[in-house]
Amino acid sequence: MTTRRGGRDPSCGTSYPCAVTASARPTIAHLLATADRPLFSFELFPPRNTEDERILWHTVRRLEQLRPDFVSVTYGASGSTRGRTITITERIARDTTLRTVAHLTCASQHTAQLRHVVGAYAAAGVSDILAIRGDMPDGPLAPWVPHPEGLGNATELVSLVKELGDFCVGVAAFPDPHPERRDPELDADLLVAKARAGADYAITQLFFDPEAYLRLVERVRARDCDLPIIPGIQPILSLRQIRRFEELSGQAIPEQVVRRLSDAPADRVRAEGIAIATELCQQLLELGAPGLHFFTQNRSSATREIYARLRPTSDRG
């Protein structure tokens, strides 16, 4: 089985100006449709204070040297970092050579706020948006409650963004079952619904079992949907991260991963975590994944190490 590297037809079919023009960068959909190699990308989040901002921009400059296909900037739970996300996204798009994807969530926000944020992204020259439902303020396991004047789910958010302009829209996908329902068939149904609403590609939540990714892709393809699905990758660099990662994914870390980390000498846990993530990336690329998206936590050293090990495979240079 391979996933389809090509995405949807990147040509524009709306009354809005086309995002793929001589004066604008190609969208992620266009890159996926035309690339002859996997795409590589990195995720950042807005800084909370001056020191965080210094770390962020140090990371941005280090990543810029790698020439990734794009970077994304996250959007806090319930839109809590909305203003900072817009500012950082705009500055990266303006002051660096990096192609930027802006996050957008509909949790705890009314539709007018969402329209305003989309307009701010457009004004900043950003045409790629990652539209996700988002988590409630109490975290990823808290029950979902739609805003009374907002949207009910990510599918509606995709539709809204597409109505507002010719944006390229990415969405979230779940190789491990979403913790709310724990129903992989429902996860596939919802991903296909987002594709039919206009989503151009998906980026998965973090996971550690390549077979989980394979099963997700097969379920989506069985529903006659060719949406490109990019794996999301984050290495475990310490034993204390194991429980945190389980909380984020709503899924137990595979036993063999925990065992390898637990058996490693204390001064080798980080190296073992990077080795595990690298092996996962290699397996995913062999399965035909159209790219890899690295969650950096604004500290890119480990993900840059993984990228360097994969570089011969990616035929970059």
Summary of the structure (lengths in Angstrom):
residues: 317
radius of gyration: 18.5
end to end distance: 27.8
largest distance: 59.8
contacts: 1046
relative contact order: 0.15
helix: 45%
strand: 14%
